[in-house]
């Protein structure tokens, strides 16, 4: 009982002293302070909970995601630097297809920025495909586009991202990848390829990249098999871009190395379209084939010349026989001599100069002038070291050494040169003791 009374008394004393002094320890002033007097780590702004909830940022418009950064209506002259003549393209690439083809045209323009002779004509159509022919029939549109475009040297086609849907014919629908669906789709692919080949220029059919989702990627792989098969049958170049947009496991990847090898974001958030870096990498696969086929077909652009007067390659695709640039008078090459000058391998040779027609032969070498007064005369090098290191003479082999190839061995003493008799005799007699 006494212990309990003592404990209560100590607590009262401690409480009174704490009330008088303020805090128990001034090194930590807020440790024992009341809860309402402790400093706040963060302050909630007044009336913040009473305000109306802020609406979430809406997703950007479709034009900001699915369209390239700038619009293109057709080929235009390359922007020239101030004070220089404008250069217009002479070789044109026509790009046809759906939404992804628009990104492809944008990437091809970036790829050939350093070639002013190349112009890109974008005739893609958004939300189009080969399934919904009632919306946009490419088999009928392709001949009309080729008739309107008078300057076409290469044709690039990329389509299929909107063909993952049922195909309707005469009020009857066929599910994707069914047998009847494949028959009708193959017919439309053949019709589009034959319409493209009717122009008589190289045609490139670009395959589909993987899309986000296993089922979507499987559908694109199925379409690529159809395109590759029909391209081989119809004589069209098929361009495979699948491996450029997958990871190590062969699955869809939003990020990956760009055309320069740097890891970049290649696809947009919707899992279908491309970023600017992805469009440039997509065009890399077509650029390789275009640059190979452009050899001997491209016509150099002449700055300042009217567009109508600039020469263009024939529509047949054969190289132009006449020179596109004005001919320059060049000096005819000189005949090649039958043999070159003969240079000795020992001593200090003098390299002869070729005789030129109309020039006198070179004068004989002039003797070195005599030394000046007071100049010390040059001392000729003597001895075995000077003979080897200065004059380049071969030292005589010592009898019994590994470089002594004289035969028979008994004639060693008789075949030693006079200037080495002393050295040979010393060597033959062996080491001498002192």
C-alpha positions in Angstrom: 0.0 0.0 0.0 2.8 2.3 0.8 4.4 1.6 -2.6 1.3 2.5 -4.4 1.0 5.8 -2.6 4.7 6.6 -3.4 4.1 5.9 -7.1 1.1 8.2 -7.3 3.0 11.0 -5.5 5.9 10.8 -8.0 3.5 10.9 -10.9 1.9 14.0 -9.5 5.2 15.7 -8.9 6.4 14.9 -12.4 3.1 16.2 -13.9 3.4 19.4 -12.0 7.0 19.9 -13.0 6.2 19.2 -16.6 3.4 21.7 -16.5 5.7 24.4 -15.0 8.6 23.8 -17.4 6.6 23.2 -20.5 8.3 20.0 -21.9 10.4 17.3 -20.3 13.3 17.7 -22.7 14.0 20.8 -24.7 16.1 18.9 -27.2 12.9 17.4 -28.6 10.4 20.1 -28.1 7.6 18.4 -30.1 8.0 14.9 -28.7 5.8 15.4 -25.6 3.7 18.3 -26.9 -0.1 17.9 -27.2 -1.3 16.5 -30.5 -2.9 19.8 -31.6 0.5 21.6 -31.0 2.7 19.3 -33.0 3.8 20.5 -36.4 2.1 18.9 -39.5 4.2 17.2 -42.1 1.9 18.4 -44.8 -0.9 20.9 -44.7 -4.3 20.2 -46.3 -5.6 23.3 -48.1 -8.9 24.5 -46.6 -12.1 23.5 -48.3 -10.2 21.1 -50.6 -12.6 18.2 -49.6 -15.7 20.3 -50.4 -14.7 21.1 -54.0 -16.2 19.2 -56.8 -14.1 16.3 -58.0 -11.8 17.3 -60.9 -12.6 15.5 -64.1 -10.0 13.1 -65.4 -8.0 14.2 -68.4 -9.7 12.8 -71.4 -7.8 10.7 -73.9 -6.3 12.7 -76.7 -8.2 12.9 -79.9 -7.9 10.2 -82.5 -6.0 12.5 -84.8 -3.3 13.0 -82.2 -2.7 9.3 -81.8 -3.4 7.6 -85.1 -2.2 10.3 -87.5 1.4 11.3 -88.3 2.7 14.6 -87.0 1.9 16.6 -90.2 -0.4 16.3 -93.1 0.7 15.5 -96.6 -1.3 16.0 -99.7 1.2 15.0 -102.3 4.8 15.4 -103.5 6.3 18.8 -102.9 9.6 20.4 -103.7 12.4 20.0 -101.1 12.8 23.1 -99.0 16.0 24.8 -100.2 18.3 26.9 -98.1 18.1 30.7 -98.4 19.8 31.9 -101.5 19.8 28.5 -103.2 17.6 27.2 -106.0 14.7 25.0 -105.2 15.0 21.3 -106.0 11.9 19.4 -107.1 11.8 15.5 -107.0 12.1 13.5 -110.2 11.4 10.0 -108.8 8.1 9.4 -107.0 7.0 6.7 -104.6 3.2 6.1 -104.4 2.0 4.7 -101.0 -1.5 3.1 -100.8 -3.3 1.4 -97.9 -4.9 1.9 -94.6 -4.0 3.8 -91.4 -0.6 2.1 -91.0 0.2 3.0 -94.6 0.0 6.6 -93.7 2.6 6.1 -91.1 4.7 4.2 -93.6 4.5 7.1 -96.0 5.6 9.5 -93.2 8.6 7.2 -92.4 9.7 6.9 -96.1 9.8 10.7 -96.3 12.0 10.8 -93.3 14.2 8.1 -94.7 14.9 9.9 -98.0 15.3 13.4 -96.6 18.8 13.4 -97.9 17.7 12.5 -101.4 15.9 15.5 -103.0 15.2 13.5 -106.1 12.7 11.3 -104.2 9.1 12.4 -103.7 6.5 10.5 -101.7 2.8 10.6 -102.7 0.5 9.5 -99.9 -2.9 8.1 -101.1 -3.8 6.0 -98.1 -7.4 5.9 -96.8 -8.2 5.7 -93.1 -10.3 2.8 -91.8 -10.1 1.0 -95.2 -9.3 -2.6 -96.0 -10.1 -5.4 -98.3 -13.0 -6.9 -96.3 -15.4 -3.9 -96.3 -15.5 -3.3 -100.1 -18.8 -1.5 -99.7 -17.0 1.2 -97.7 -13.9 1.5 -99.9 -13.2 -0.9 -102.8 -9.5 -0.9 -103.4 -9.8 -3.1 -106.5 -11.7 -0.3 -108.2 -9.9 2.7 -106.6 -6.4 1.6 -107.6 -6.9 2.0 -111.3 -8.4 5.4 -110.8 -5.6 6.6 -108.6 -3.0 5.3 -111.0 -4.8 7.2 -113.9 -4.7 10.4 -111.9 -1.1 10.1 -110.8 1.0 10.6 -113.9 4.4 10.4 -112.1 4.7 7.0 -110.4 8.0 5.1 -110.3 7.5 2.8 -107.3 4.3 1.6 -105.6 4.1 0.6 -101.9 1.0 -1.1 -100.5 0.3 -1.8 -96.8 -3.2 -2.9 -95.8 -4.8 -5.4 -93.4 -5.1 -3.8 -90.0 -8.9 -3.3 -90.4 -9.6 -6.8 -91.9 -10.1 -8.6 -88.6 -13.9 -8.8 -89.2 -16.6 -10.9 -90.9 -16.8 -10.7 -94.7 -20.3 -10.2 -96.1 -21.3 -11.3 -99.6 -24.9 -11.3 -100.8 -26.3 -11.0 -97.2 -24.2 -13.9 -96.0 -21.5 -13.3 -93.5 -18.3 -15.4 -93.1 -16.3 -15.4 -90.0 -12.6 -14.4 -90.2 -10.1 -17.1 -91.0 -12.8 -19.5 -92.2 -12.4 -21.5 -95.4 -14.9 -19.4 -97.4 -13.6 -16.2 -95.9 -10.1 -17.1 -97.1 -11.2 -17.9 -100.6 -12.9 -14.5 -101.0 -10.1 -12.6 -99.3 -7.5 -14.2 -101.6 -9.5 -13.2 -104.6 -9.5 -9.6 -103.5 -5.8 -9.6 -102.7 -5.0 -11.0 -106.2 -7.3 -8.3 -107.8 -5.4 -5.5 -105.9 -2.0 -6.9 -106.8 -2.8 -7.2 -110.5 -4.2 -3.7 -110.5 -0.9 -2.4 -109.0 1.2 -4.4 -111.5 -0.7 -3.0 -114.5 1.3 0.3 -114.1 4.5 -1.5 -115.1 6.6 -0.3 -112.1 8.1 -2.1 -109.1 5.4 -3.0 -106.5 6.2 -3.7 -102.8 3.5 -5.3 -100.6 4.4 -4.6 -96.9 3.3 -7.1 -94.4 1.5 -6.4 -91.1 3.3 -5.9 -87.8 2.2 -7.6 -84.6 -0.6 -5.9 -82.6 -1.2 -5.9 -78.9 -3.0 -9.0 -77.8 -2.3 -12.6 -78.7 -5.5 -13.0 -80.8 -4.8 -9.8 -82.8 -1.2 -10.8 -83.5 -2.4 -14.2 -84.6 -4.8 -12.6 -87.1 -2.0 -10.4 -88.5 0.3 -13.5 -88.8 -2.5 -15.3 -90.7 -2.9 -12.3 -93.1 0.9 -12.2 -93.6 0.9 -15.8 -94.8 -1.8 -14.9 -97.3 0.1 -11.8 -98.6 3.4 -13.7 -98.9 1.8 -16.6 -100.8 -0.1 -14.3 -103.2 2.9 -12.0 -103.7 5.0 -15.0 -104.8 2.3 -16.0 -107.2 1.7 -12.6 -108.7 5.3 -11.5 -109.0 5.1 -8.8 -106.3 7.9 -8.0 -103.8 6.8 -8.9 -100.3 8.4 -6.9 -97.4 8.3 -8.7 -94.0 8.4 -6.2 -91.0 7.3 -8.6 -88.2 10.6 -9.2 -86.5 11.2 -5.4 -86.2 8.4 -5.0 -83.6 8.7 -8.0 -81.3 10.7 -8.8 -78.2 13.1 -11.7 -77.5 10.1 -14.1 -77.2 8.6 -13.0 -80.5 5.7 -11.2 -78.8 4.3 -7.7 -79.4 6.5 -5.0 -77.8 5.7 -1.4 -77.5 9.4 -0.5 -77.1 12.4 -1.6 -79.0 15.5 -0.4 -80.9 14.8 2.2 -83.6 16.5 2.4 -87.0 19.7 3.7 -85.3 19.8 1.0 -82.5 18.5 3.2 -79.7 15.7 1.9 -77.4 12.7 4.0 -78.2 8.9 3.8 -78.0 7.8 2.4 -81.3 4.0 1.9 -80.9 1.3 4.1 -79.5 -0.9 3.2 -76.5 -3.7 1.7 -78.6 -1.3 -1.1 -79.6 -1.9 -0.6 -83.4 -0.4 2.6 -84.7 3.2 3.8 -84.6 5.1 6.7 -83.1 7.5 8.8 -85.2 10.4 6.6 -84.2 8.3 3.5 -85.1 7.3 4.9 -88.5 10.9 5.6 -89.3 11.8 2.0 -88.4 8.9 0.7 -90.4 10.2 2.5 -93.4 13.6 1.0 -92.9 12.5 -2.3 -94.3 11.1 -0.7 -97.5 14.0 1.7 -97.7 16.5 -1.2 -98.2 14.6 -2.5 -101.2 14.0 0.9 -102.6 17.7 2.0 -102.4 18.7 -1.3 -104.1 16.2 -0.8 -107.0 17.0 2.9 -107.3 20.5 2.2 -108.6 20.4 3.2 -112.3 16.8 4.4 -112.2 16.9 7.7 -110.4 17.4 10.9 -112.4 19.5 13.6 -110.7 17.5 16.8 -110.1 18.9 20.0 -111.7 18.4 23.0 -109.4 16.6 25.9 -110.9 15.3 24.0 -114.0 11.5 24.0 -114.6 9.7 20.9 -113.5 8.4 20.3 -117.0 11.9 20.4 -118.5 13.5 18.1 -116.0 14.3 14.7 -117.5 12.6 11.7 -116.0 13.2 8.0 -116.5 10.9 6.1 -118.9 7.8 4.5 -117.5 9.2 1.0 -118.4 11.7 1.3 -115.6 14.8 0.9 -117.8 17.8 3.2 -117.2 17.8 6.4 -119.2 20.4 6.1 -122.0 21.1 9.9 -122.2 22.9 11.8 -119.5 20.7 13.8 -117.3 23.3 16.4 -116.4 25.1 18.5 -119.0 28.3 16.8 -120.3 31.6 18.1 -119.2 34.8 18.1 -121.4 37.3 16.0 -119.5 40.9 15.3 -120.4 41.4 11.8 -121.9 43.2 9.4 -119.6 46.9 8.8 -120.2 48.0 5.4 -121.4 49.1 3.1 -118.5 52.9 2.1 -118.8 53.8 -1.5 -119.2 55.9 -1.6 -116.1 56.8 0.7 -113.3 60.2 2.1 -112.3 62.9 -0.5 -111.2 64.0 0.2 -107.6 67.1 -1.5 -106.1 66.6 -3.1 -102.7 70.1 -2.3 -101.4 72.0 0.9 -101.0 70.5 4.4 -101.2 68.7 4.4 -104.6 67.5 7.5 -106.4 63.9 7.2 -107.6 63.7 8.1 -111.3 61.1 10.6 -112.4 58.9 9.7 -115.3 59.7 11.6 -118.5 57.0 13.9 -119.6 56.5 14.7 -123.3 57.8 18.1 -124.2 60.0 18.5 -121.1 63.8 18.1 -121.1 65.4 15.2 -119.3 66.4 15.8 -115.7 69.9 17.2 -115.2 72.6 15.0 -113.8 73.2 15.2 -110.0 75.5 17.9 -108.9 78.5 17.0 -106.8 78.3 18.0 -103.1 80.0 21.3 -102.3 83.2 21.3 -100.4 83.1 21.9 -96.7 83.4 25.3 -95.1 86.5 26.7 -93.5 87.0 25.3 -90.0 84.5 22.5 -90.5 85.7 19.2 -89.1 86.2 16.5 -91.8 83.8 13.6 -91.8 85.3 10.4 -90.4 84.5 7.3 -92.4 83.0 4.5 -90.4 85.3 1.5 -90.0 85.0 -1.9 -88.3 82.6 -4.7 -88.2 79.8 -2.7 -86.6 80.0 0.0 -89.2 80.1 -2.6 -92.0 76.8 -4.2 -90.7 74.9 -1.2 -89.4 76.0 1.6 -91.8 77.0 -0.1 -95.1 74.6 -3.0 -94.7 77.1 -5.7 -95.3 76.5 -9.2 -94.2 78.9 -10.3 -91.4 80.9 -13.4 -92.0 79.6 -16.6 -90.2 81.7 -17.8 -87.3 82.9 -21.4 -87.6 80.6 -23.8 -85.9 77.8 -21.3 -85.4 74.2 -22.0 -86.4 74.4 -19.6 -89.4 77.6 -21.4 -90.8 76.3 -23.5 -93.7 79.7 -24.3 -95.3 80.3 -27.9 -96.3 82.3 -30.0 -95.6 83.1 -29.2 -92.1 86.8 -29.9 -92.6 87.2 -26.8 -94.8 86.2 -24.3 -92.2 89.7 -23.0 -91.6 90.5 -22.7 -95.2 87.3 -20.9 -96.2 87.4 -18.2 -93.5 88.0 -14.7 -95.0 91.2 -12.9 -94.4 89.6 -10.1 -92.4 88.1 -12.7 -90.0 91.1 -15.1 -89.6 91.9 -13.9 -86.2 88.3 -14.2 -85.0 87.8 -17.6 -86.6 91.0 -18.9 -85.1 90.0 -17.7 -81.7 86.6 -19.3 -82.0 88.0 -22.6 -83.3 90.5 -22.9 -80.5 87.8 -22.6 -77.9 87.7 -20.5 -74.7 91.1 -19.5 -73.4 92.0 -19.6 -69.8 93.9 -16.8 -68.2 
